[in-house]
């Protein structure tokens, strides 16, 4: 004022947007849950905290595997997208559940009484399995079973009288007998 000029002072003020929170998805089996999330722009890394569950392995910077589970077990994690700016980090939690075992029905087809003599030969036992999933297996056991995968029963290897034959269905850690 009055013909005096003053020096102008400038200050730059940076305004930052907060980091986006991780969006966590799950891929599940009967024995594991794998959590994954997209890379968050501006995050310098990630910290993962297991809130509930056990046996963990961080697969990569953006995935986390919890294995050794039982069917139906729930697991909760918290992911921190590490922010070094004014807004700091962002957080997200996710709970996922290991798959339950499929509902499977196993019915062994009946076998007529057998006369064990010199002409007796092995036979293939059969069963009707409903609800089985791809990758599952069947295992035959009992006295007289000579091929556990094929269900071959040899009366010459069996006891005289009743012989208990068992068919076990297995899908991962799901077992039905």
Legacy VTK file of the C-alpha trace (Angstrom):
# vtk DataFile Version 3.0
C-alpha trace
ASCII
DATASET POLYDATA
POINTS 177 float
0.000 0.000 0.000
1.165 3.613 -0.477
3.415 2.570 -3.293
5.165 -0.160 -1.329
5.391 -3.530 -2.871
5.831 -6.657 -0.877
7.314 -9.932 -1.832
4.820 -12.623 -2.835
5.128 -15.905 -0.990
3.732 -19.108 -2.501
2.967 -22.396 -0.846
1.978 -25.527 -2.678
-0.525 -27.678 -0.842
-0.879 -31.285 -1.984
-4.260 -32.932 -1.516
-4.202 -36.702 -1.852
-7.012 -39.132 -2.381
-7.123 -42.087 0.013
-6.033 -45.475 -1.270
-8.849 -47.673 -2.488
-9.652 -50.516 -0.126
-8.671 -53.951 -1.430
-11.558 -55.945 -2.898
-10.932 -59.493 -1.680
-12.263 -62.597 -3.434
-12.027 -66.267 -2.486
-11.387 -69.564 -4.248
-12.315 -72.523 -2.043
-11.928 -76.282 -1.821
-12.935 -78.626 0.990
-9.440 -78.200 2.493
-8.397 -74.635 1.625
-9.364 -71.019 1.043
-7.274 -68.819 -1.225
-7.869 -65.098 -0.852
-6.828 -62.741 -3.654
-7.158 -59.053 -4.454
-6.202 -56.671 -7.247
-3.122 -54.512 -6.908
-4.075 -51.119 -5.416
-2.529 -48.142 -7.272
-0.302 -46.198 -4.879
0.086 -49.021 -2.345
3.682 -49.794 -1.464
2.815 -53.328 -0.327
0.350 -55.365 1.713
0.105 -56.722 5.223
-2.231 -59.639 5.813
-3.566 -60.449 9.264
-5.278 -63.757 9.917
-8.312 -62.922 12.064
-9.589 -66.519 12.336
-8.263 -69.803 10.934
-4.877 -71.526 10.830
-2.048 -72.723 8.566
-1.347 -69.821 6.219
0.919 -69.153 3.262
1.187 -65.858 1.391
1.381 -67.013 -2.230
2.184 -63.657 -3.777
1.871 -59.955 -3.072
-1.863 -60.171 -3.806
-2.903 -63.659 -2.660
-3.009 -65.609 0.585
-3.626 -69.342 1.026
-5.081 -70.930 4.138
-4.885 -74.720 3.941
-5.216 -77.716 6.206
-8.887 -76.880 6.728
-11.827 -79.175 7.326
-14.947 -78.903 5.183
-17.065 -75.955 6.329
-14.263 -74.200 8.279
-14.442 -70.390 8.121
-11.416 -68.143 7.721
-11.261 -64.347 8.072
-8.358 -62.153 6.975
-7.682 -58.437 6.977
-5.631 -56.930 4.157
-3.843 -53.634 4.662
-2.867 -51.800 1.483
0.146 -49.883 2.808
-0.045 -46.189 2.004
2.873 -43.861 2.648
1.021 -40.624 1.879
-1.068 -38.303 4.016
-4.102 -40.592 3.952
-2.188 -43.648 5.146
-3.232 -47.221 4.555
-6.566 -48.707 3.555
-8.031 -51.899 4.996
-10.528 -54.604 4.056
-11.708 -57.807 5.732
-13.153 -60.920 4.135
-14.553 -64.150 5.553
-14.728 -67.267 3.399
-15.718 -70.846 4.109
-14.128 -74.065 2.888
-16.566 -76.069 0.782
-18.738 -78.597 2.500
-18.500 -82.206 1.392
-20.890 -83.148 -1.390
-23.895 -85.264 -0.460
-23.004 -88.681 -1.825
-25.023 -91.895 -1.799
-23.199 -95.191 -2.334
-25.165 -98.418 -2.884
-23.264 -101.645 -3.565
-25.202 -103.859 -5.976
-26.253 -107.126 -4.278
-24.345 -110.333 -5.015
-26.058 -113.716 -5.054
-24.710 -116.484 -2.836
-21.646 -118.155 -4.325
-20.668 -121.819 -4.292
-16.895 -121.916 -3.768
-15.499 -124.816 -5.766
-12.722 -125.362 -8.308
-14.679 -123.572 -11.056
-15.271 -120.394 -9.028
-13.649 -117.338 -10.601
-13.149 -113.704 -9.588
-15.948 -111.235 -10.306
-16.282 -107.479 -10.512
-18.449 -105.900 -7.853
-20.474 -102.855 -8.898
-22.095 -99.949 -7.121
-24.389 -97.031 -7.838
-22.851 -93.722 -6.704
-24.899 -90.515 -6.860
-23.599 -87.039 -6.112
-19.942 -87.864 -6.848
-17.712 -85.087 -8.124
-14.954 -85.184 -10.729
-11.645 -86.202 -9.210
-13.218 -88.375 -6.526
-12.180 -91.993 -6.013
-13.733 -95.265 -4.903
-11.806 -97.908 -2.958
-13.077 -101.423 -2.290
-11.920 -103.359 0.772
-12.679 -106.554 2.647
-11.765 -110.211 2.648
-11.684 -111.503 -0.925
-11.059 -108.130 -2.591
-8.040 -108.572 -4.878
-8.211 -105.257 -6.782
-9.209 -102.334 -4.550
-9.692 -99.903 -7.454
-11.694 -102.199 -9.762
-13.684 -103.951 -7.043
-12.547 -107.433 -8.003
-13.808 -110.058 -5.557
-12.241 -113.532 -5.594
-14.363 -116.079 -3.693
-11.308 -118.354 -3.450
-9.603 -115.633 -1.343
-12.718 -115.058 0.791
-13.822 -116.774 3.961
-16.533 -119.405 3.949
-19.618 -117.645 5.273
-20.349 -113.916 5.254
-17.680 -111.473 4.069
-18.076 -107.769 4.761
-17.181 -105.686 1.686
-16.788 -101.909 2.072
-16.764 -99.256 -0.635
-15.168 -95.954 0.394
-15.797 -92.736 -1.528
-13.110 -90.041 -1.196
-13.090 -86.514 -2.581
-10.153 -84.559 -1.143
-10.627 -84.740 2.604
-14.282 -85.850 2.297
-14.695 -89.556 3.000
-17.924 -91.598 2.923
-18.028 -95.306 3.667
LINES 1 178
177 0 1 2 3 4 5 6 7 8 9 10 11 12 13 14 15 16 17 18 19 20 21 22 23 24 25 26 27 28 29 30 31 32 33 34 35 36 37 38 39 40 41 42 43 44 45 46 47 48 49 50 51 52 53 54 55 56 57 58 59 60 61 62 63 64 65 66 67 68 69 70 71 72 73 74 75 76 77 78 79 80 81 82 83 84 85 86 87 88 89 90 91 92 93 94 95 96 97 98 99 100 101 102 103 104 105 106 107 108 109 110 111 112 113 114 115 116 117 118 119 120 121 122 123 124 125 126 127 128 129 130 131 132 133 134 135 136 137 138 139 140 141 142 143 144 145 146 147 148 149 150 151 152 153 154 155 156 157 158 159 160 161 162 163 164 165 166 167 168 169 170 171 172 173 174 175 176
